[in-house]
Amino acid sequence: MDSAPNNESPSKGQPEKPKRFWKRTAIEWGFIVLFLLFIRFTDQGTVVQGWMQQAVLATGLFQAETVWAEEEALPASYDLSLESLTGGPPVSMEAFRGRTIFLNLWATWCAPCLAEMPYIQKLYEDVGDEGIEFIAIATDDDPDVARRFIEEKGYTFPVYEVSGIMPQMYRSPTLPTTWVISPEGKLATVHAGMANYNTRSFKRFLRELSDIEAP
């Protein structure tokens, strides 16, 4: 005799599984949203982003520009007055005319800026005493914030704030942005966005501009 179809209702525990699933999913997404808000809107989040992007730089995917078409190079502006944030005297960029200049625009709230700074520090340690001038311009509303950040990190490259009017050619909508100016007073290269500047090719590029033999 054939068995009758089983018309018994599911056990009481079975309908709870979808509820538990959606509850767990909601909690997981809640943590993801909170993490993204933390990353986006807190100072600590900016630091975490900087660490993550620094790891990306370490892969070598973001390299600094080292190509210069001399016939197309624009004349650089030296009409830039600077106040030191690291204890030095006020200076005009005009004082650096005739030298290779590494000019970097940054801010403490800019995660890509923080990511590339260790590489700028290493570059400065390698070539800063070879007649190549470093100008890191902090764009924070409060220069004391930038000063404290530099001191806490132990960075030694020169850091400034602009005193007066920023020349139009250095008003970049992107942070960070880096310009390299040749001793002849031309823009050798411009790089918008983060990059690893502590590379053999970029150091060779700076030395060739300055007519310096590699050590």
Secondary structure, DSSP 8 states (H G I E B T S, - for coil): -----------TTTTHHHHHHHHHHHHHHHHHHHHHHHHHHSHHHHHHHHHHHHHHHHTT-SB------GGG--B-----EEEESSS---EEGGGGTTSEEEEEEE-TT-HHHHHHHHHHHHHHHHHTTTTEEEEEEE--SSHHHHHHHHHHHT--S-EEEE-S---GGG--SSSSEEEEE-TTSBEEEEEES--B--SHHHHHHHHHHHT----
